[in-house]
Amino acid sequence: MHLRQPAVAGRFYTDVPADLRAEVESFLKQGAALPASALAAGDAAHLAGLMLPHAGHVYSGRVIGATLAHVRLPRTVFLLCPNHTGLGTPLSVWPAGAWQTPLGPVPVDGEMARLLCEADEDFSADVMGHVREHSIEVLLPFYALHAWSPDAAVRATLVMHETSAAVSHDTGHVVGYAGLRIFSC
């Protein structure tokens, strides 16, 4: 099993579990207190994608919290994020296993990752592209606290590319997925 270790915990967000939980819950609570946007007031079942920032929580936490507080995340979410390091293949898909966070592991839908890589040769199972990259990692504590409950089976397929938005249609087409895609700008 692949277990991706945190690369920026303690720098982009706190690595103390209790403090991280309190921080993320605070951002989500502050976001929930804001009036729902026109996007959130619509039918969340038809939401095709979200755009979220991926800077350190001190800079991006309020925006992430305000956005996620007003949507229901589906069981599988594609996280399409830029590659700042240049490592790995152009369309790097984390193949299976989980991403470790200070709040615990975030499981990856390995079957969905496999189908994506088999259906389109541009996508490849590749851990190197993700090892030092922060863009997905900073979103995961929000994803974990907002999407999970003890009986939920939320999974994420993680894709990284310099022009993430360009591959959104391909991910839906390749795997027949009509759910939510989260882009990180």
C-alpha positions, -999 to 999 in steps of 0.1 A, spaced: 0 0 0 12 35 -9 11 59 21 21 94 11 36 112 41 29 149 47 54 172 30 43 206 43 27 199 77 42 223 102 49 249 75 17 254 54 -6 243 83 0 231 118 12 196 123 -4 193 158 -36 172 153 -58 190 179 -47 224 167 -53 215 130 -88 201 138 -97 233 157 -83 255 129 -102 237 101 -134 234 121 -131 272 128 -127 280 91 -157 258 83 -178 273 111 -169 308 99 -178 298 64 -211 284 74 -220 317 91 -217 335 58 -247 339 35 -248 311 9 -236 322 -25 -257 318 -56 -237 286 -63 -244 271 -30 -281 281 -31 -285 259 -63 -288 222 -64 -256 208 -50 -263 175 -68 -256 192 -101 -224 209 -91 -196 197 -115 -166 214 -99 -152 238 -73 -121 260 -75 -102 262 -43 -69 279 -34 -40 258 -20 -18 282 -1 -10 278 35 -41 278 57 -33 313 71 -38 326 36 -64 302 21 -82 287 50 -111 312 51 -118 308 14 -117 270 16 -139 270 47 -164 294 32 -167 273 0 -169 239 15 -193 249 43 -220 254 17 -217 222 -4 -222 185 1 -192 165 -12 -200 133 -30 -184 99 -21 -157 103 -47 -139 136 -54 -113 142 -80 -86 167 -68 -70 183 -98 -40 204 -87 -10 220 -102 25 205 -100 49 231 -86 79 208 -83 82 195 -118 87 160 -105 68 130 -119 48 125 -150 27 153 -165 -6 137 -154 4 120 -122 -23 99 -105 -17 87 -70 -24 49 -75 -38 36 -43 -35 36 -5 -38 68 14 -23 102 22 -13 106 58 -23 138 75 -20 150 111 -57 141 114 -51 105 101 -50 89 67 -72 100 37 -79 69 16 -75 70 -22 -99 52 -45 -74 29 -61 -100 13 -84 -109 47 -98 -72 56 -103 -66 23 -121 -96 28 -144 -84 64 -152 -49 52 -161 -61 23 -182 -86 44 -201 -63 72 -212 -25 67 -217 -19 104 -208 -27 95 -171 -1 74 -153 1 59 -118 30 80 -103 39 87 -67 70 109 -75 49 138 -88 31 140 -54 59 133 -29 69 170 -23 39 188 -37 17 209 -14 -13 217 -36 -34 186 -27 -20 181 8 -33 215 22 -68 206 11 -70 172 27 -76 183 63 -107 202 51 -118 173 29 -114 149 58 -134 169 84 -160 181 60 -167 150 40 -163 122 65 -184 106 92 -177 73 109 -198 54 84 -189 73 52 -167 58 25 -154 90 9 -124 85 -13 -103 108 -35 -85 102 -67 -56 126 -70 -44 140 -103 -17 166 -107 -10 186 -139 2 221 -147 -31 228 -165 -55 209 -143 -87 225 -156 -79 212 -191 -81 176 -180 -114 179 -161 -136 168 -190 -112 139 -197 -115 126 -161 -153 126 -163 -153 111 -198 -127 85 -191 -143 69 -161 -179 79 -167 -179 101 -136 -204 128 -133 -195 138 -97 -176 167 -83 -141 178 -93 -122 201 -71 -96 223 -88 -68 240 -70 -56 272 -85 
